[in-house]
Amino acid sequence: MSWKLFFSLLLCSFVLPLSAQIKGTVTDTDNNPIGYANVALYSLPDSVLIAGTITNETGQFSLTNEINSDAIVKISFIGYQPQILPARPEQQVLLQPDTTLLDEVVVKGTLPQVRLRDDALVTSVQNSVLSKAGTANDVLKRLPAVTGDKGDFTVLGKGKAKIYINNRELRDESELDNLSSADIKEVEIVHNPGARYDASVKAVIRIYTVRKTGDGFGFDLRSTYLQTENTDLREQLNLNYRHKGWDIFGTLKYERYAYIQDSRIEQKTFADTLWTQNNKLDIDGIGNILTGIVGLNYEISPAHYVGMKYTHASFPGKNGMKSTTHSDVYADGAFYDRWLSIDDNRSANMPAHRMNLYYNGSVGKLTVDLNTDYFRRKQSSESVITETSEEFDNRTITSENNLDNRLFASRLVLSYPVLGGKVSFGNEYTNTRRDDEYMTDISMIPSSYTTIREQNGSFFAEYSRPVSVGRFTAGLRYENVRSDYFNNDVKIDEQSRNYSQWFPNFSFATSIKDAQLQLSYTAKTARPYYHQLRSNVLYVNRFTLESGNPFLRHEIIHDATLTGSWKFIQLMMSYKNEKDAIIVWTEQMEENPAVSLVTLRNLEKLPSLTAFLTVSPKFGIWSPQASAGFIKQWLTINSNSKPVNMSSPMPVASLNNSFTLPKGFILTLDTRFQGKGHNQNLYLSENQFIVNAGITKSFMNDQLSVVLKGHDLLNRQITGVTFYNEKMEIYQFNRWDTRELELTLRYKFNTGQNRYKGTGAGENEINRLR
């Protein structure tokens, strides 16, 4: 903490006790608390803003400032009529619903579905058709500019999103399936996260649930059957017992995933001889995961919570994949050889362990959020490649890869009201170790044993304050990363790294009549995954090898974003410049240029522009959401000694439809389109058009629900990619067994979200270890 910030806090500790305090509660006409309502204190007669805050999830607020007898308090929340009251020490505020007319579409008693608030684009779920979507996973798939599934979601033009539920970081993607859409109040999408988030976090999704009360025992039992060319299963039981301040919970879940991939790969290598490979690749994979979770929370008092959570993941039964590749090889157009390669890869993973401990509370006006995490996982895989050649010798290549990942992390966030706003500050620390042992029996590929030890210490401060023309936020984050690289227990200085970097952020939000605008800037980083830093070489075929790059540098990303919302229309535009962008690249082996090594490298810079427009009106039983946008980059690379312009924009669009039918039926019909265009050194040459449909029906007062869905009905979730490199050009066409029928039965008894408030630490490092 800087001396200026310390002095401000110290000064406030002397000044604030001399000021008046205004406390209150904001509710609706049904006496339900209204969380996140805006509360502003104005002086009269000049109407100058003195201070401002928002209500917490229980509708409570507190303001501390010097006031006079003419001061007023204005409380507002979109969808309700604002209230202006004389400033008094105790305020009980009742907001009346507003009736909003939206271009011939009348919505009574419900909030606008999407709006801007502070740093986020907010989607109201409660009392909207989204509350009937099924699970939180289904809700996120239907949000503007969000793509993904099964807990892995990306915000268009930003990257993978970090997900929070009630300010608690999502650690297990199955939690989104555990959470019913009916229990979600709203979802926030943060396009440019501030300093309190790790510098590698490009986007944040925050889910807030409907507050539930009551003690006793409850459970949630779910069974899902999925049929493609294979059969997938998800069986899950959630248990919860709440009594007074205690909350004990557990989950047992079994998942079976089987998949098929069919690919066609055409590979050209521009060496002294033009080498051409025509490959047909078939992959058949299967995975079994058994997850157990136990945890408890204890509410010491309304201001203090502690808890722990332990997650154990094991991998019973058969796990791995089998791939078969038919290859025809030509030299300068003449037949050279024909190969049949069969790779049988088996995984024998040890159980993964994760423990989280947390404290969440407040001391006076100071709020404290402390988390510690421990993670350990050992992975083992064995590959046997049998390669048959028509013209040359046959080969059998056996390899074994053993990984040992360990992590300890801690995170402390403190918040305190200062000068009419709020300052947040704190630190994070992660200590990671990854041991990677690779053994093979082929002489052209050496065995290796490498270790990466990394420590990341960071400090941050962020200040947010409402002003007369809007709200501004500014923050600064400092991160020091020390990464030591060892080969056979000997430190390699050239491959070790030490980074000390500052990451600023700034945002300003304002309203102009019905329009809401936010302009933000952040500096971020993208760190290589640990498997991208490995030095061991994997055998693909006689002319193709694959490896990581221990010399990769971290990316630095500068991002400026403009977000707007007007009635049921939202716009997002983002310009970013990635310095040292990490891309996949190929190099030719010096001893034999016909052999290509697929690895990674850093680009000097990669600028890009993203624009996205969404409209989400409501017409009676029909609730459509239409989105359209594009991603455009500016890049030129050399391939085969010629410049290749890779700047074609890639269009994206979607149309999601929900129909509220009689007798409680909900029908959905969703479409998504992704067109041709460039991404890094890839050209996406196939249009992707996906159609999903579903119907939902609840029984027994929503205790029992039945969901029937059809995914990728046209079987068009395909990719066609041309991959440009200095001496190689690869075209790959992929198709998966994504046309799928899903049937889910779910029974809930006395369920409610557990009170776990741990936000987790070191999540980004855990993702890098995978």
C-alpha positions in Angstrom: 0.0 0.0 0.0 1.4 3.5 -0.9 1.9 6.1 1.8 -0.8 8.3 0.2 -3.4 5.5 0.4 -2.3 4.7 4.0 -2.6 8.4 4.9 -6.1 8.7 3.4 -7.3 5.7 5.4 -5.7 7.1 8.5 -7.3 10.5 7.9 -10.7 8.9 7.4 -10.4 7.0 10.7 -10.2 10.4 12.5 -12.7 12.4 10.3 -15.5 9.9 9.8 -16.6 9.5 13.4 -17.4 13.3 13.3 -19.7 12.9 10.4 -23.3 11.8 10.3 -24.3 8.3 9.2 -27.3 7.4 7.1 -28.4 3.8 7.1 -31.4 2.2 5.5 -33.1 -0.7 3.7 -34.6 -0.7 0.2 -37.5 -3.1 -0.6 -40.1 -3.6 -3.2 -43.9 -3.7 -2.7 -43.7 -7.4 -1.7 -41.1 -6.5 1.0 -38.4 -8.2 -1.0 -35.0 -6.6 -0.6 -33.6 -4.8 -3.7 -29.9 -5.4 -4.0 -27.5 -3.1 -5.9 -29.9 -0.1 -6.0 -28.2 3.3 -6.4 -28.2 5.5 -3.4 -27.0 9.2 -3.8 -26.7 12.0 -1.2 -27.2 15.5 -2.5 -26.9 18.9 -0.9 -29.6 21.6 -1.4 -30.3 24.0 -2.9 -27.3 23.5 -5.4 -28.0 19.7 -5.9 -24.3 18.8 -5.6 -23.6 15.1 -5.2 -22.0 14.6 -1.7 -21.6 10.8 -1.6 -23.0 7.7 -3.2 -23.2 3.9 -2.7 -25.3 0.9 -3.7 -27.3 -1.5 -1.6 -26.0 -4.9 -0.7 -27.8 -8.1 -1.7 -30.1 -7.7 1.4 -31.1 -4.2 0.3 -29.2 -2.5 3.0 -27.0 0.6 2.6 -24.9 2.9 4.7 -23.6 6.5 3.9 -21.2 8.5 6.1 -20.6 12.1 5.4 -21.3 15.6 6.7 -24.8 16.6 5.9 -27.1 19.6 6.6 -30.8 19.7 7.2 -31.5 20.4 3.5 -29.7 17.3 2.2 -31.7 14.7 0.3 -31.2 11.0 -0.6 -32.2 9.7 -4.0 -32.7 5.9 -4.4 -33.1 4.5 -7.9 -33.1 1.1 -9.6 -34.0 0.5 -13.2 -37.5 -0.9 -13.5 -38.7 1.0 -10.4 -39.8 4.6 -9.8 -37.0 6.5 -8.1 -37.5 7.9 -4.6 -36.2 11.3 -3.3 -36.4 11.7 0.5 -35.0 14.0 3.1 -31.7 12.8 4.6 -32.4 11.1 7.9 -30.2 8.8 10.1 -32.6 5.9 9.5 -34.3 5.3 6.1 -36.9 2.7 5.1 -37.4 3.0 1.4 -40.2 1.3 -0.6 -39.7 1.4 -4.4 -42.8 1.0 -6.7 -42.5 -0.9 -10.0 -42.3 1.2 -13.1 -44.1 0.5 -16.4 -41.8 0.9 -19.3 -42.9 1.4 -22.9 -40.4 0.1 -25.4 -41.4 0.9 -29.0 -44.8 -0.9 -29.0 -43.5 -3.5 -26.6 -45.0 -3.1 -23.1 -43.3 -4.9 -20.2 -45.1 -4.5 -16.9 -43.7 -5.3 -13.6 -40.4 -6.7 -14.9 -36.9 -5.3 -15.2 -35.3 -4.5 -18.5 -33.5 -7.7 -19.4 -30.1 -6.1 -20.2 -28.6 -2.9 -18.8 -25.3 -1.3 -17.8 -24.3 -0.9 -14.2 -20.9 0.2 -12.9 -18.3 -2.0 -14.7 -20.7 -4.6 -16.1 -23.4 -5.4 -18.6 -26.2 -6.8 -16.4 -28.8 -9.3 -17.5 -31.9 -9.7 -15.3 -32.9 -13.4 -15.0 -35.4 -13.4 -12.2 -39.0 -13.0 -13.5 -37.8 -13.3 -17.1 -38.0 -16.2 -19.6 -34.3 -16.9 -18.8 -35.4 -18.1 -15.3 -36.9 -21.1 -17.2 -33.8 -21.9 -19.2 -32.9 -24.9 -17.0 -29.5 -24.4 -15.4 -26.9 -21.6 -15.0 -25.1 -23.3 -17.9 -28.1 -22.8 -20.1 -28.5 -19.2 -19.1 -24.9 -18.3 -19.9 -25.2 -19.9 -23.4 -28.0 -17.4 -24.1 -26.2 -14.2 -23.1 -25.0 -11.5 -25.6 -21.5 -12.2 -27.0 -21.0 -15.3 -24.8 -20.1 -18.6 -26.3 -19.2 -22.0 -24.7 -20.7 -24.8 -22.7 -20.1 -27.0 -19.6 -18.5 -24.2 -17.5 -16.0 -23.1 -20.2 -17.3 -19.8 -21.6 -15.7 -17.1 -23.8 -16.7 -13.5 -24.2 -16.4 -12.5 -27.9 -13.2 -10.7 -28.6 -11.9 -11.0 -25.0 -11.2 -14.6 -24.3 -12.1 -17.1 -21.6 -14.2 -15.7 -18.8 -13.6 -16.1 -15.1 -16.9 -17.0 -13.5 -18.1 -16.1 -10.0 -21.2 -17.1 -8.1 -22.2 -14.7 -5.4 -18.6 -13.3 -5.5 -17.2 -16.8 -5.1 -14.9 -18.0 -7.9 -16.2 -21.0 -9.8 -13.8 -23.9 -9.2 -15.9 -26.8 -10.6 -17.7 -26.3 -13.8 -20.5 -28.7 -12.6 -21.6 -26.0 -10.2 -23.3 -24.3 -13.2 -25.3 -27.4 -13.7 -26.1 -27.6 -10.0 -27.6 -24.1 -10.1 -31.1 -23.8 -11.4 -31.9 -20.9 -13.6 -34.9 -20.2 -11.4 -32.5 -19.4 -8.5 -30.6 -16.8 -10.5 -31.3 -13.1 -9.9 -29.0 -11.6 -12.5 -25.8 -12.1 -14.4 -23.0 -9.5 -14.9 -20.5 -9.5 -17.8 -17.4 -7.5 -17.2 -15.6 -6.9 -20.5 -12.5 -5.1 -19.0 -11.9 -6.4 -15.4 -10.1 -4.1 -13.1 -7.0 -4.4 -10.8 -8.6 -6.7 -8.2 -8.6 -9.5 -10.8 -5.4 -11.3 -11.9 -3.7 -9.6 -14.8 -4.4 -12.6 -17.0 -8.2 -12.4 -16.6 -9.7 -10.9 -19.8 -13.4 -11.1 -19.0 -15.5 -11.9 -15.9 -19.0 -13.3 -15.5 -20.6 -12.7 -12.1 -23.8 -14.7 -11.2 -26.0 -13.5 -8.3 -28.6 -15.8 -6.9 -32.0 -15.1 -5.3 -31.5 -14.9 -1.6 -33.0 -18.0 0.2 -33.8 -18.6 3.8 -34.7 -21.6 5.9 -33.0 -24.5 7.7 -33.2 -28.2 7.4 -32.2 -31.0 5.0 -32.4 -30.7 1.3 -31.2 -32.6 -1.8 -31.1 -32.2 -5.6 -31.0 -35.4 -7.7 -30.3 -35.2 -11.4 -29.9 -37.7 -14.2 -28.9 -36.8 -17.7 -28.8 -39.2 -20.7 -27.1 -37.9 -23.9 -27.0 -39.9 -27.1 -24.8 -39.2 -30.1 -23.0 -42.0 -31.9 -21.9 -42.7 -28.4 -23.7 -42.5 -25.0 -22.8 -40.0 -22.4 -24.1 -39.9 -18.8 -24.2 -37.4 -16.0 -25.5 -38.6 -12.6 -25.4 -36.2 -9.7 -26.6 -35.9 -6.1 -26.3 -32.7 -4.1 -26.9 -32.7 -0.3 -27.3 -29.7 2.0 -28.1 -29.4 5.7 -28.6 -25.9 7.2 -29.2 -25.2 10.9 -28.8 -21.8 12.5 -25.3 -20.7 11.5 -24.1 -24.0 10.2 -24.3 -25.1 6.6 -22.9 -28.5 5.6 -23.0 -29.6 2.0 -21.7 -32.3 -0.3 -21.8 -33.5 -3.9 -21.3 -36.8 -5.6 -21.1 -36.8 -9.4 -20.3 -39.3 -12.1 -19.7 -38.3 -15.7 -19.0 -40.4 -18.8 -17.9 -38.6 -21.9 -17.3 -40.4 -25.2 -16.4 -38.6 -28.4 -15.6 -39.2 -32.1 -13.5 -36.9 -34.4 -13.1 -37.3 -38.1 -10.4 -35.1 -39.7 -8.9 -34.6 -43.1 -5.4 -33.0 -43.1 -3.5 -31.8 -46.1 0.1 -30.8 -45.3 2.6 -29.1 -47.6 6.3 -28.6 -46.7 8.4 -26.2 -48.8 11.9 -27.6 -48.5 14.3 -28.4 -51.3 11.6 -30.9 -52.2 7.9 -30.1 -52.1 6.6 -32.7 -49.6 2.8 -33.3 -49.6 0.9 -35.4 -47.0 -2.8 -36.3 -47.4 -4.0 -37.6 -44.1 -7.2 -39.0 -42.9 -7.5 -39.0 -39.1 -10.1 -40.8 -37.0 -10.2 -40.4 -33.2 -12.3 -42.3 -30.7 -12.0 -41.1 -27.0 -13.6 -41.8 -23.7 -13.3 -40.3 -20.2 -14.8 -41.2 -16.8 -14.8 -38.7 -13.9 -16.0 -39.3 -10.4 -16.1 -36.2 -8.3 -16.8 -35.9 -4.5 -17.2 -32.5 -2.7 -17.6 -31.9 1.0 -17.7 -28.6 2.8 -19.1 -26.5 5.6 -19.7 -22.9 6.4 -20.2 -21.3 9.7 -21.9 -17.9 10.3 -20.1 -16.7 13.4 -22.3 -13.5 13.2 -24.0 -11.6 10.4 -20.6 -9.9 9.8 -18.3 -12.9 10.0 -18.2 -16.2 8.0 -15.7 -19.0 7.8 -15.6 -22.2 5.9 -13.8 -24.9 4.0 -14.3 -27.0 0.9 -12.5 -30.2 -0.2 -12.8 -31.6 -3.8 -11.7 -35.0 -4.7 -11.7 -36.1 -8.4 -10.8 -39.6 -9.6 -10.9 -41.2 -13.0 -12.2 -44.7 -12.8 -12.6 -47.2 -15.6 -11.3 -46.6 -19.1 -9.8 -43.3 -20.0 -7.9 -42.3 -23.1 -8.2 -42.2 -26.9 -7.3 -44.2 -29.9 -6.4 -42.5 -33.2 -5.9 -44.0 -36.6 -4.2 -42.1 -39.4 -4.0 -43.0 -43.1 -1.3 -41.0 -44.9 -0.3 -40.8 -48.5 3.1 -39.0 -49.0 4.3 -37.4 -52.2 7.7 -35.8 -53.2 7.4 -33.1 -55.9 4.1 -34.7 -56.9 5.5 -38.3 -57.2 4.3 -41.1 -54.8 6.8 -41.5 -52.0 5.2 -43.7 -49.3 1.9 -44.8 -47.6 1.6 -45.0 -43.8 -0.9 -46.5 -41.4 -0.4 -45.1 -37.9 -2.4 -46.3 -34.9 -1.9 -44.4 -31.6 -3.3 -46.1 -28.5 -3.1 -43.6 -25.7 -4.1 -44.6 -22.1 -4.4 -42.4 -19.1 -3.9 -43.7 -15.5 -4.4 -40.6 -13.5 -4.1 -40.4 -9.7 -6.9 -38.6 -7.8 -6.8 -34.8 -7.8 -7.1 -33.0 -4.5 -8.1 -29.4 -3.8 -8.7 -27.6 -0.5 -10.1 -24.1 0.0 -10.3 -22.3 3.3 -11.9 -18.8 3.6 -12.8 -16.0 5.9 -15.3 -13.4 4.8 -16.5 -10.5 7.1 -16.3 -6.9 8.1 -14.8 -4.9 11.0 -16.7 -1.7 11.1 -16.7 -0.4 7.5 -13.7 -2.5 6.5 -14.6 -5.6 4.6 -12.2 -8.6 4.5 -12.1 -11.5 2.0 -9.3 -14.0 2.7 -8.8 -17.3 0.8 -6.2 -20.0 0.7 -6.0 -22.9 -1.7 -4.0 -26.1 -2.1 -4.0 -28.2 -5.2 -2.3 -31.5 -6.1 -2.7 -33.7 -9.1 -0.6 -36.5 -10.6 -1.2 -37.5 -14.2 0.2 -40.4 -16.2 -0.2 -41.5 -19.8 1.2 -44.1 -22.0 1.2 -44.0 -25.8 2.0 -46.8 -28.2 2.2 -45.8 -31.8 2.3 -48.6 -34.4 3.3 -47.2 -37.8 3.2 -49.3 -40.9 5.1 -48.2 -44.1 4.6 -49.6 -47.6 8.1 -48.6 -48.9 10.3 -48.4 -45.7 10.7 -50.0 -42.3 7.8 -50.3 -39.8 8.0 -48.6 -36.5 6.6 -49.0 -33.0 7.1 -46.0 -30.7 6.4 -46.3 -27.0 6.4 -43.3 -24.7 5.3 -42.5 -21.2 4.6 -39.1 -19.7 4.3 -38.4 -15.9 3.2 -35.1 -14.6 3.1 -33.9 -11.0 1.4 -30.6 -10.3 1.3 -28.7 -7.0 0.1 -25.3 -6.0 -0.4 -23.2 -2.9 -2.2 -19.8 -3.2 -3.6 -17.1 -1.0 -5.6 -14.0 -1.7 -6.6 -11.1 0.5 -9.0 -8.3 -0.5 -9.8 -5.3 1.8 -12.4 -2.7 1.0 -13.2 0.6 2.8 -15.3 3.7 2.0 -13.1 6.8 1.3 -14.2 10.3 0.3 -17.6 9.3 -1.0 -16.4 6.2 -2.9 -14.8 2.8 -2.1 -11.2 1.8 -2.2 -10.3 -1.9 -2.6 -6.7 -3.2 -2.0 -5.0 -6.4 -1.3 -2.5 -9.0 -2.5 -2.3 -12.4 -4.1 0.5 -15.0 -3.8 0.9 -18.3 -5.8 3.6 -20.9 -5.5 3.5 -23.5 -8.3 5.6 -26.6 -9.1 5.3 -28.8 -12.2 7.5 -31.9 -12.7 7.3 -33.3 -16.2 9.0 -36.7 -17.0 8.9 -37.9 -20.5 10.4 -41.3 -21.6 10.6 -42.8 -25.1 12.3 -45.7 -26.8 13.1 -44.0 -30.1 16.6 -42.5 -30.7 15.5 -39.4 -32.7 13.5 -38.1 -29.7 15.3 -37.8 -26.4 13.8 -38.6 -23.0 13.6 -35.6 -20.6 12.9 -34.6 -17.0 12.0 -30.9 -16.5 10.7 -28.9 -13.5 9.1 -25.5 -13.5 8.9 -23.6 -10.2 7.0 -20.4 -10.3 6.2 -17.7 -7.7 3.8 -14.8 -8.4 3.4 -12.0 -5.8 0.9 -9.2 -6.7 -0.4 -6.1 -5.0 -3.4 -4.0 -6.2 -5.5 -1.0 -5.3 -8.7 0.2 -7.0 -10.9 3.2 -6.2 -14.4 3.8 -7.4 -16.6 6.8 -6.8 -19.8 8.3 -8.2 -19.6 11.9 -9.4 -22.3 14.3 -10.8 -21.8 13.0 -14.4 -21.4 9.3 -13.7 -19.1 6.9 -12.0 -15.3 6.5 -12.4 -13.0 3.7 -11.4 -9.2 3.6 -11.5 -6.9 0.9 -10.4 -3.3 -0.3 -10.5 -1.9 -3.8 -10.1 1.7 -4.9 -9.7 2.8 -8.4 -10.3 6.2 -10.0 -9.8 6.6 -13.4 -11.5 9.7 -15.5 -11.0 9.9 -18.7 -13.0 12.8 -21.1 -12.6 13.3 -23.8 -15.3 15.2 -27.0 -14.4 16.4 -29.8 -16.7 17.4 -33.0 -14.8 17.4 -30.9 -11.6 19.9 -28.4 -13.1 18.6 -24.8 -13.4 18.7 -23.4 -16.9 19.2 -19.7 -16.6 18.4 -19.0 -20.3 14.9 -20.6 -19.9 14.2 -19.0 -16.5 12.2 -15.8 -16.3 11.6 -12.9 -13.9 8.8 -10.4 -14.7 8.0 -7.2 -12.8 5.1 -5.5 -14.4 2.4 -2.8 -13.7 -1.1 -3.1 -15.0 -3.3 0.0 -14.9 -7.1 0.2 -15.5 -9.6 3.0 -15.8 -13.3 3.1 -16.6 -16.0 5.8 -16.7 -19.8 5.1 -16.8 -22.6 7.6 -17.4 -26.2 7.9 -18.5 -27.7 10.2 -21.1 -31.4 10.0 -20.8 -32.3 6.3 -21.6 -28.8 5.5 -22.9 -26.0 4.1 -20.7 -22.4 4.3 -21.7 -19.1 2.9 -20.3 -15.6 3.5 -21.6 -12.8 1.4 -20.1 -9.1 0.7 -20.6 -7.1 -2.2 -19.1 -3.6 -3.6 -19.5 -3.5 -7.4 -19.2 -1.2 -10.3 -19.7 -1.5 -13.9 -21.1 0.9 -16.3 -19.6 1.9 -19.5 -21.5 0.3 -22.7 -20.2 2.8 -25.0 -18.6 2.5 -27.6 -21.3 3.3 -24.9 -23.8 6.7 -24.3 -22.0 7.7 -28.0 -22.0 10.8 -29.1 -23.9 10.0 -32.7 -24.6 9.3 -33.7 -28.2 6.3 -35.9 -29.2 6.2 -38.2 -32.2 3.4 -37.6 -34.7 4.8 -39.3 -37.8 8.1 -39.6 -39.7 7.8 -36.1 -41.0 6.1 -34.4 -38.1 7.1 -33.8 -34.5 5.5 -31.7 -31.8 6.9 -29.8 -28.8 6.5 -26.7 -26.6 8.8 -23.7 -26.3 10.4 -22.9 -23.0 11.6 -19.5 -24.4 8.0 -18.2 -24.8 7.5 -14.7 -23.4 4.3 -13.5 -21.6 1.8 -11.5 -23.7 1.0 -7.9 -22.8 -2.5 -6.8 -24.0 -3.8 -3.2 -24.1 -7.6 -3.1 -24.4 -10.0 -0.1 -24.8 -13.7 -1.0 -24.8 -16.9 1.1 -25.3 -20.1 -0.5 -24.1 -23.6 1.0 -24.5 -27.1 0.1 -23.6 -30.4 1.7 -24.8 -33.7 0.2 -23.9 -33.4 -3.4 -25.2 -30.3 -2.7 -27.5 -26.7 -3.2 -26.4 -23.5 -2.4 -28.2 -19.9 -3.4 -27.5 -16.8 -2.3 -29.4 -13.3 -3.2 -28.3 -9.9 -2.5 -29.7 -6.9 -4.4 -28.4 -3.2 -4.8 -29.2 -1.5 -7.9 -28.1 2.3 -7.6 -27.7 4.2 -10.9 -28.0 1.1 -12.7 -28.9 1.5 -16.5 -28.6 0.8 -18.5 -31.8 1.3 -22.0 -33.0 4.2 -22.2 -35.5 6.3 -24.8 -37.3 10.0 -25.0 -37.9 12.1 -27.3 -40.1 14.7 -29.6 -38.5 18.2 -28.6 -39.5 19.4 -32.1 -40.0 16.4 -33.0 -42.2 14.2 -30.1 -43.6 11.5 -32.6 -44.6 10.8 -33.1 -40.9 8.6 -30.3 -39.4 8.5 -29.4 -35.7 5.1 -28.0 -34.6 5.9 -25.6 -31.7 4.9 -22.1 -30.6 6.4 -18.6 -30.9 5.7 -14.9 -30.0 4.5 -12.4 -32.5 5.7 -8.8 -32.1 2.2 -7.4 -32.1 -1.4 -8.4 -33.1 -4.0 -5.6 -33.2 -7.7 -6.4 -33.5 -11.2 -4.9 -33.4 -14.4 -6.5 -32.1 -17.9 -5.1 -32.5 -21.1 -6.7 -31.3 -24.8 -5.5 -31.4 -27.6 -7.2 -29.5 -31.3 -6.6 -29.4 -33.6 -8.5 -26.9 -37.2 -7.3 -27.0 -40.3 -9.2 -25.9 -43.5 -9.9 -27.9 -46.1 -11.7 -25.9 -45.1 -15.3 -25.5 -42.0 -14.8 -27.8 -38.7 -13.6 -26.3 -36.1 -13.3 -29.1 -32.5 -12.2 -28.7 -30.6 -11.4 -31.9 -26.9 -10.6 -32.0 -24.5 -9.8 -34.8 -20.8 -8.7 -34.9 -17.4 -9.3 -36.2 -13.7 -9.8 -35.1 -11.1 -8.2 -37.4 -7.3 -8.4 -36.9 -4.4 -6.8 -38.8 -1.6 -9.2 -39.5 0.8 -10.1 -42.4 3.2 -13.1 -42.1 5.6 -14.7 -44.5 4.8 -18.1 -45.9 6.9 -19.8 -48.5 8.9 -16.6 -48.8 5.8 -14.6 -49.7 3.8 -12.1 -47.6 0.3 -13.4 -46.7 -2.3 -10.8 -45.6 -4.4 -12.3 -42.7 -6.8 -9.4 -42.0 -10.2 -10.7 -43.2 -12.9 -10.0 -40.6 -14.7 -13.0 -39.1 -18.5 -12.5 -38.8 -20.6 -14.0 -36.0 -24.3 -13.9 -35.4 -27.0 -15.6 -33.3 -30.7 -15.8 -32.8 -32.1 -17.2 -29.6 -35.9 -17.7 -29.3 -37.9 -18.6 -26.2 -41.6 -19.3 -26.3 -43.7 -19.4 -23.2 -46.5 -21.9 -23.9 -49.7 -22.9 -22.0 -49.5 -25.4 -19.1 -46.0 -24.3 -18.1 -44.1 -25.5 -21.3 -41.1 -23.6 -22.4 -39.9 -24.0 -26.0 -36.5 -22.8 -27.2 -35.0 -22.6 -30.7 -31.5 -21.2 -30.9 -29.2 -20.6 -33.9 -25.5 -19.6 -34.1 -23.4 -18.6 -37.1 -19.7 -18.2 -37.4 -18.4 -17.2 -40.9 -15.1 -17.4 -42.7 -12.2 -15.1 -41.6 -8.7 -14.9 -40.1 -7.6 -15.6 -36.5 -3.9 -15.3 -35.7 -2.1 -17.3 -38.5 -5.2 -19.3 -39.3 -7.8 -18.9 -42.0 -11.2 -20.3 -41.0 -12.5 -21.5 -44.3 -15.8 -23.1 -43.3 -19.1 -21.4 -42.3 -20.4 -22.9 -39.0 -24.1 -22.9 -38.5 -25.5 -24.6 -35.3 -29.2 -25.1 -34.5 -30.4 -26.2 -31.0 -33.9 -26.8 -29.8 -35.4 -27.8 -26.5 -38.6 -28.1 -24.4 -39.0 -27.9 -20.7 -41.8 -28.9 -18.4 -42.0 -28.7 -14.6 -44.2 -30.6 -12.2 -45.0 -30.7 -8.5 -44.5 -26.9 -8.0 -41.2 -27.0 -9.9 -39.8 -29.8 -7.7 -39.6 -32.2 -10.7 -38.5 -31.0 -14.1 -38.1 -32.8 -17.4 -35.9 -31.3 -20.1 -35.6 -32.6 -23.7 -33.0 -31.0 -26.0 -31.5 -31.5 -29.4 -28.0 -30.1 -30.0 -26.5 -29.3 -33.4 -29.5 -30.7 -35.3 -28.0 -30.0 -38.7 -24.6 -31.5 -37.7 -22.8 -28.3 -38.8 -20.5 -27.8 -35.9 -17.5 -28.2 -38.2 -14.2 -26.4 -38.7 -12.0 -25.9 -41.7 -8.7 -24.2 -41.0 -5.7 -23.3 -43.2 -2.6 -22.9 -41.1 0.2 -20.7 -42.5 3.9 -21.0 -41.5 7.3 -20.0 -42.9 7.9 -23.4 -44.7 4.6 -25.2 -44.2 1.0 -24.9 -45.0 -1.6 -27.1 -43.4 -5.3 -27.4 -44.2 -7.4 -29.3 -41.6 -11.2 -30.1 -41.7 -12.8 -31.4 -38.5 -16.2 -32.9 -37.7 -17.3 -34.3 -34.4 -20.3 -36.3 -33.2 -22.0 -33.2 -31.9 -25.6 -34.0 -33.1 -27.0 -35.0 -29.8 -30.2 -35.8 -28.0 -30.3 -34.9 -24.3 -32.9 -36.0 -21.7 -32.6 -34.7 -18.1 -34.8 -35.6 -15.1 -34.3 -33.5 -12.0 -35.9 -33.7 -8.6 -35.4 -31.1 -5.9 -36.4 -31.2 -2.2 -36.0 -28.2 0.1 -33.0 -26.9 -2.0 -31.2 -23.7 -1.7 -27.8 -22.4 -2.5 -25.3 -23.2 0.1 -23.8 -20.3 1.9 -20.3 -20.9 0.9 -18.5 -17.6 0.4 -15.0 -18.7 -0.4 -13.8 -17.0 -3.6 -10.7 -19.1 -4.2 -7.1 -18.3 -4.9 -4.7 -19.3 -7.7 -7.4 -20.3 -10.1 -5.5 -19.1 -13.1 -2.4 -21.1 -12.1 -4.5 -24.2 -11.8 -5.8 -23.7 -15.3 -2.2 -23.2 -16.6 -1.3 -26.6 -15.0 -3.9 -28.5 -16.9 
